[in-house]
Amino acid sequence: MTRTERDRFQAMFKKCDVDGDGVIEQVDIDQLVQKALARVGAFPGTANWRRVTDLGNRMWHALQSATDADGDGKVTAREFVTAYRRPDFLDQVAIPFELAVLEASDTDNDGQISLAEWLTWQEAKGLSQPDALREFQQIDTDGDGFLTREEYAQHVKQSYAAQ
């Protein structure tokens, strides 16, 4: 694994390890999901809230069942990397979750994410405006000023896939 790849996985793991105790447990994923929903303004009981919550639960169960070899209900950094390097985990769990959060960010429900919607979501996650703008420009492959589901799915796949 390259240093860049290791750094990327460490950053992803830290994001999922909400309480910072060095392992991911269901409560970490639950808190991650609820924070993501709050960022995009998806309220409990709404369709977006149910969808993202269901996919978050699916993510936890997939992480635990596929990698928690000792059955302790905790996923270590090594187990996390193992899961994310599996194409089926990416295609069936990680990407659908990321897309659901993206789609919940579509506040005007026009089927695409504007720069303003993107910046609001990314700033709420703690990303600086210049970094968020740079990432938007990288993802917006057709340069039309909007992100589509397909553009974002490709970005997520490239971000998580082993290089």
N, C-alpha and C positions, 0 to 999 in steps of 0.2 A: 504494500500500500504506500502510495506516495505521501509526502508531507502535506501537500495541498488536500488530498483526499482525506487524510487523517484529521486535519484541521476542520474540514467541512463536516465530517461525521461527529467530531467532538462538539462542534457548535450545535448541531442538530440534537445530539444527546442532551446537552445542557438545557436546550429549549424544552425538551420533553421532561427532564428531571426537575419539575417545578419547585420542589422543596429543597433541591440541592444536596440530597443525601448520598449521591453516587449510584443510585439505582432508580429504575422507573417502576412504579407500582400503579395500580389502577387509579388511585387517587390523583396521581400526577397527570395522567391522561385526562381524567375528569376535569381537573382544574385548567389544563391547557385548552380543552374544548370550551369550557365556560368563558374563559378569557377571550378566546377567538370570537365567540358569539357576541360577547359584550362589545368588542371592538367594532364589529360590523352592524351593531344595533339589532340583532336578531333576538327577540324576546321569547321567554319560555312559553311553550304552547303553539308557537307559530310553525308553519311548515318548514321554514329554514332551520329553526331551532331543533325540531325533531329530526330532520335529516342529518344535520351535522352531529348531533348527539348520538344518533344511531351509528353513524360511521365512526365516531370516536370510540364507541364501545366495540365495534368490529375491529378497530385498530388494536385496542388493548388485547382482545381475545386472540387475535392473530399473532401479536408479539409474544404473548405468554405461551400459547400452544405450540408455536413453531420453535421457540428458542429457550424457554425456561426449563432447561433440562433437569434441574434438581427440584422443580415443582414448588419453589419457595414463594411464588407470587411476586417475584422481583426479577427485573430484566437488567442485566449488567450492560456496560458499554459494549463489551465484546459480543454479547447476545444481540444487542440492538443493531450493530453493524451487520451481523450475520443475517438478520431479518431484512434489512434494507438493501442488501446486496442480492436478494432473491427476486428475480423478475416477477414472479407471481405475487409477491407481497407488494411490490411497486404498483403493478397493474390493477390488482384487485382490492388493495387497501389504502396505500399512501396517496396515490393519485386521485382516487375518488374522494378521499377526505379533503385534500387540498382544493380540488375543484368545487366541492360543496361550500367551503369557506369563501372561495373566490366568488361564487355565484351569490352567496348571501351578501357580499359587498356591493352588489349591483343594486344600489338604492333606488334608481329610477326604473328598474326592471326592463331595460331595453335589450338585454341579452349580451351586453358587452360592458367592459369596465373602462370608464373614462380615466383620464389622468387624475382628475380631482378625486374620484372614488378610490383609486389606487393610493394616492398620497395620504388620504384620510386613514385608510386601513394600515398602511405601512408605518405612518407616524405613530399610530396607536400601538404598534408593535415595538416602537422604540427605534426604528430606522430613521436616520437623518433624511431630510428632504433631498439633499443632493444624491445620496445613495439610492433612495427610493426612485428618484427620477432616472438615474443611470440604469437601474434594474428594469424599469418600465420600458426604456428605450431598447434594451437588449431583448426583452420579451416581445415587443411590438415589431415582429419581423416584417410586416408589410408596410410599416411606417404610417398607418392611417390615424394614429392618435388614440386608438382603442385596443384593448386586449380582448381577444376571443377565447373561448373555452379551449380551442385547439392550440392556440399559441401558448397558453398557460400550461396545458397538459404537456406539451413538448418541453417547455422550460423545466417543469417539475421533474420529468423523466431524466433530462440531462443533468439536473442538479443532484439527483439521488443515485443515478446509475454509477457503477464503478467505472473509472476511467482507465 
